[in-house]
């Protein structure tokens, strides 16, 4: 099952998306010790979480999304009754103004809605990178969007947790890249700080246009719908790579601090 919760923060001062790494630590403190050990031994995290600025509601939001039932029970359920989040090591308390729990979705329902639906004639996909996104390639951080690495990230995570179809096929990955085109974007370089470590990446918005066979376009739609839960790129469990899929969001210059 796929689950998502958004916690709107009441005290808005002195917040930044870099606090995602701190909030990750808080989640690990709330979860059972055996589960935390299991996560440390796992290759891919069954969750993503991030702190981002919702400029339409003018509020900072902490979003947690889980990719299976166990992660939901360990990471989201304990938060649903919280009125505040105490970050003891940073001497800071976040007051929770509102908690929005999205209805649970299943991989089967997601597959039926996007992969098995041949009636969708909209070939545009709008991606909003809410927190810095990056990929590590040959020891270097990739600061520009790469369709290959975006699709690869989504395919690996989907196949790792989905109970419906396995999409880890190199030829399919190449076809997705060949038939997907970036036709509009507003991106900027951004950095994510984790202690003394700086990770270079990018944030902003872009529009993709899909071509090719209908099945291939449907697969792309399925993967990006899943991406709103999983995030894209590296360190999505620490606050990076948070995305929304939908209407292209334009940034005003004065709003760029949100990234």
C-alpha positions as CSV (number, residue, x, y, z in Angstrom):
1,X,0.0,0.0,0.0
2,X,1.0,3.6,-0.7
3,X,0.3,6.2,2.0
4,X,1.0,9.9,2.5
5,X,0.6,12.4,5.3
6,X,1.3,16.1,5.3
7,X,1.9,18.0,8.5
8,X,1.5,21.8,8.3
9,X,3.8,23.6,10.7
10,X,2.3,26.3,12.8
11,X,5.6,28.1,13.7
12,X,7.0,29.1,10.4
13,X,10.2,31.0,11.4
14,X,13.7,29.6,10.8
15,X,12.6,26.6,8.7
16,X,14.4,25.3,5.6
17,X,14.3,22.2,3.5
18,X,17.7,21.2,4.9
19,X,15.8,20.3,8.1
20,X,14.7,17.2,6.3
21,X,17.8,15.4,7.5
22,X,16.9,16.4,11.1
23,X,13.3,15.2,10.7
24,X,14.6,11.9,9.3
25,X,16.4,11.5,12.6
26,X,13.2,12.2,14.5
27,X,11.4,9.5,12.5
28,X,14.1,6.9,13.3
29,X,13.7,7.8,17.0
30,X,10.0,7.2,16.9
31,X,10.2,3.8,15.1
32,X,10.9,0.5,16.7
33,X,14.6,-0.4,17.0
34,X,14.3,-3.6,15.0
35,X,12.7,-1.7,12.2
36,X,15.4,0.9,12.1
37,X,18.0,-1.8,11.9
38,X,16.1,-3.3,9.1
39,X,16.1,0.0,7.2
40,X,19.9,0.4,7.7
41,X,20.4,-3.0,6.0
42,X,18.0,-2.3,3.2
43,X,19.2,-1.2,-0.2
44,X,16.2,1.1,-0.9
45,X,14.1,3.0,1.6
46,X,10.4,2.2,1.7
47,X,9.6,5.8,2.4
48,X,10.4,9.4,1.5
49,X,10.0,12.5,3.6
50,X,10.7,16.2,3.1
51,X,10.1,19.7,4.5
52,X,9.1,22.1,1.8
53,X,7.4,25.5,1.4
54,X,3.8,25.4,0.1
55,X,3.7,28.8,-1.5
56,X,0.0,28.6,-2.4
57,X,-0.9,28.2,1.3
58,X,2.1,30.1,2.4
59,X,3.1,27.5,4.9
60,X,5.9,25.0,5.6
61,X,4.8,21.4,5.2
62,X,6.4,18.1,6.4
63,X,5.4,15.3,4.0
64,X,6.0,11.7,4.7
65,X,5.1,9.0,2.2
66,X,5.5,5.2,2.6
67,X,5.7,2.5,0.0
68,X,4.5,-0.5,2.0
69,X,2.3,-1.2,5.0
70,X,5.1,-1.8,7.5
71,X,6.7,1.6,6.8
72,X,3.2,3.2,7.2
73,X,2.7,1.6,10.6
74,X,6.2,2.5,11.8
75,X,6.6,6.0,10.4
76,X,3.2,7.6,9.6
77,X,0.8,6.2,12.2
78,X,2.7,7.5,15.2
79,X,2.6,11.0,13.7
80,X,-1.2,11.2,13.2
81,X,-2.0,12.2,16.7
82,X,1.0,14.5,17.3
83,X,0.5,18.1,18.2
84,X,4.2,19.0,18.2
85,X,7.5,17.5,17.1
86,X,10.3,18.0,19.6
87,X,13.8,18.1,18.0
88,X,15.7,17.8,21.2
89,X,19.2,17.7,19.7
90,X,18.4,21.1,18.0
91,X,16.5,22.6,20.8
92,X,13.5,23.3,18.5
93,X,9.9,22.3,18.7
94,X,7.6,22.3,15.6
95,X,3.9,22.9,16.4
96,X,1.6,21.0,14.2
97,X,-1.3,23.2,12.8
98,X,-2.9,20.5,10.6
99,X,-2.4,16.9,9.6
100,X,-3.7,15.8,6.2
101,X,-3.8,12.1,5.6
102,X,-4.2,11.1,2.0
103,X,-6.4,8.0,1.5
104,X,-4.3,4.9,1.0
105,X,-3.6,3.8,-2.5
106,X,-2.6,0.4,-3.8
107,X,-0.1,-0.6,-6.5
108,X,-3.0,-2.5,-8.2
109,X,-5.2,0.6,-8.3
110,X,-2.3,2.8,-9.5
111,X,-1.5,0.3,-12.3
112,X,-5.2,0.2,-13.4
113,X,-5.5,4.0,-13.3
114,X,-2.4,4.8,-15.3
115,X,-0.8,1.7,-17.0
116,X,-4.0,-0.1,-18.1
117,X,-6.0,3.1,-19.1
118,X,-5.8,3.6,-22.9
119,X,-8.2,6.6,-22.9
120,X,-5.7,9.2,-21.6
121,X,-4.8,11.5,-24.5
122,X,-2.9,14.1,-22.5
123,X,0.8,13.5,-23.4
124,X,2.1,16.2,-21.0
125,X,3.6,15.5,-17.6
126,X,4.3,18.4,-15.3
127,X,6.9,17.8,-12.5
128,X,7.6,20.2,-9.7
129,X,10.8,19.5,-7.7
130,X,9.9,20.9,-4.3
131,X,13.3,20.1,-2.7
132,X,16.7,19.7,-4.4
133,X,17.0,16.6,-6.6
134,X,20.3,15.1,-7.5
135,X,21.9,11.8,-8.8
136,X,25.3,10.4,-8.0
137,X,27.1,9.3,-11.2
138,X,30.7,8.0,-11.1
139,X,31.3,9.7,-7.8
140,X,29.9,13.1,-8.9
141,X,26.6,14.8,-8.1
142,X,24.5,15.5,-11.3
143,X,23.2,19.0,-11.1
144,X,21.0,18.9,-14.2
145,X,17.9,16.7,-14.9
146,X,18.6,13.5,-16.8
147,X,15.7,11.6,-18.2
148,X,17.7,8.4,-18.0
149,X,18.4,8.8,-14.2
150,X,14.9,10.1,-13.5
151,X,13.4,7.0,-15.1
152,X,16.0,4.7,-13.6
153,X,15.3,6.0,-10.1
154,X,11.6,5.5,-10.5
155,X,11.8,2.0,-12.1
156,X,14.1,0.6,-9.4
157,X,11.9,1.8,-6.6
158,X,8.7,0.7,-8.2
159,X,9.9,-2.8,-9.0
160,X,11.3,-3.1,-5.4
161,X,8.0,-2.5,-3.7
162,X,5.2,-3.1,-6.3
163,X,3.2,-6.3,-6.2
164,X,1.9,-5.9,-9.7
165,X,4.6,-5.6,-12.4
166,X,8.4,-5.5,-12.6
167,X,9.6,-2.7,-14.8
168,X,13.3,-3.1,-14.4
169,X,14.1,-3.6,-18.1
170,X,17.1,-1.9,-19.7
171,X,15.4,-1.8,-23.2
172,X,12.2,-0.3,-21.8
173,X,14.3,2.3,-19.9
174,X,16.0,3.3,-23.2
175,X,12.7,3.5,-25.0
176,X,11.2,5.7,-22.3
177,X,14.2,8.1,-22.7
178,X,13.9,8.0,-26.5
179,X,10.2,8.9,-26.5
180,X,10.2,11.5,-23.7
181,X,11.1,15.1,-24.4
182,X,11.7,18.0,-22.1
183,X,9.7,20.8,-23.7
184,X,9.5,23.4,-21.0
185,X,11.4,24.1,-17.7
186,X,12.2,26.6,-15.1
187,X,15.0,25.1,-13.0
188,X,17.8,26.4,-10.9
189,X,20.8,24.9,-9.2
190,X,20.3,24.3,-5.5
191,X,22.2,22.7,-2.6
192,X,21.2,20.4,0.2
193,X,23.1,20.5,3.4
194,X,23.6,17.6,5.7
195,X,25.9,18.7,8.5
196,X,29.1,19.6,6.8
197,X,28.2,17.8,3.6
198,X,26.9,19.8,0.6
199,X,25.0,18.0,-2.1
200,X,24.6,19.9,-5.4
201,X,21.3,19.5,-7.3
202,X,18.5,21.3,-8.9
203,X,14.9,22.4,-8.2
204,X,12.0,24.0,-10.0
205,X,9.6,22.8,-12.6
206,X,9.6,21.2,-16.0
207,X,7.1,19.8,-18.5
208,X,7.6,16.5,-20.4
209,X,5.9,15.4,-23.6
210,X,5.4,11.7,-24.2
211,X,5.5,10.1,-27.6
212,X,5.7,6.5,-28.9
213,X,3.4,3.5,-28.3
214,X,0.4,4.0,-25.9
215,X,1.7,1.3,-23.5
216,X,5.0,3.2,-23.1
217,X,3.2,6.4,-22.4
218,X,1.0,4.7,-19.9
219,X,4.1,3.3,-18.1
220,X,5.6,6.8,-17.9
221,X,2.4,8.1,-16.3
222,X,2.4,5.2,-13.8
223,X,6.0,5.8,-12.8
224,X,5.6,9.5,-12.3
225,X,2.4,9.0,-10.3
226,X,4.4,6.6,-8.1
227,X,7.1,9.2,-7.9
228,X,4.9,11.6,-5.9
229,X,5.2,9.0,-3.2
230,X,8.8,7.7,-3.7
231,X,10.5,11.0,-4.6
232,X,13.1,11.1,-7.3
233,X,16.9,10.7,-7.1
234,X,19.2,10.2,-4.1
235,X,18.5,10.7,-0.4
236,X,14.7,10.9,-0.6
237,X,14.5,9.6,2.9
238,X,16.6,12.6,4.1
239,X,14.5,15.3,2.5
240,X,15.7,15.5,-1.1
241,X,13.9,14.8,-4.4
242,X,10.4,15.6,-3.3
243,X,8.1,16.1,-6.3
244,X,4.5,16.8,-7.2
245,X,3.1,15.7,-10.5
246,X,0.5,18.1,-12.0
247,X,0.1,21.6,-13.1
248,X,3.4,23.4,-13.9
249,X,4.1,25.8,-11.1
250,X,5.8,29.0,-12.0
251,X,8.1,30.7,-9.5
252,X,8.2,34.4,-8.8
253,X,11.6,35.8,-8.1
254,X,10.6,36.7,-4.6
255,X,9.5,33.1,-3.9
256,X,12.8,31.5,-4.8
257,X,13.8,31.3,-1.2
258,X,11.5,28.3,-0.9
259,X,14.1,26.3,-2.8
